[in-house]
Amino acid sequence: MIRALAISLALSGAAQAQDITRAVYDDPTTRYPHGVLGDTIEHGALVMDTSDGRRLRVTLPETRVFEDTAPRLFDVDGDGDREVIVVESDAERGARLAIYGPDGLLSSNAYIGQRNRWLAPAGVGAADIDGDGRVELVFVDRPHLAKTLRIYEYAEGELTLEASFQGVTNHRIGERDIAGGIRLYSETPEIVVADAAWREVLAIRWNGSTFDLDRLGPHRDRSSFETAMSCKN
């Protein structure tokens, strides 16, 4: 039997390393009417199922929502158990990327700093991009305005900005999904995005010190990204 447990920002009791097997958003709400994903319905809760049969619930305060397409499961800390990567938005401070585990909030970057300012994760949002053995979280900061790729490294419970690359995007206002993602091309992680004007599909690599970019071809529609993500160009 799955046991239900409600939590606000953290769980009480002893920490347990448990794999999160499923995560969904719940409590649809219109309290944050940004509408960047095509409507004004966001979510006020995150529900997570764990490998030991628990069902955990994160309920945000009234000033925040999950402004996102879906939660992303990924082993961020390298312990073999998956965490959940989400986009949270605050009524006054805009969006941030956050990581939740069975014991609540694990880490997050800073809010963008202004309401109705959003970020779009690249695919699952995480990978060891530079091959150093530590996971990086990847997103486009304000894909409709700043159009800047951000790479944050996760280490020892903290997210630290490692690199930024300007002039790219992966979302247009009103779209229900986020384009591109992180692909493994010849065993090297590459971030697939569009240029800022949506003319080309790009593959971006980061080796820990410099960026490298390949132009994969013209952008036509989502099929252009599907071709890129399947490593056919």
Buried (B, 14 or more C-beta within 10 A) or exposed (E): EEEEBEBEEEBEEEEEEBBBBEBEBEBEBEEBEBBBBEEEEBBBBBBBBBEEEBBBBBBBEEEBBBBBBEBBBBBBBEEEBBBBBBBBBBBEBBBBBBBBBBBBBBBBBEBBEEBBBBBBBBBBBBBEBBEEEBBBBBBBBBBBEBBBBBBBBBBEEEBBEBBEBEEBBBBEEEBEEBBBBBBEBEEBBBBBBBBBEBEBBBBBBBEEEEBEBBEBEEBEEEEBBEBBBEBEE
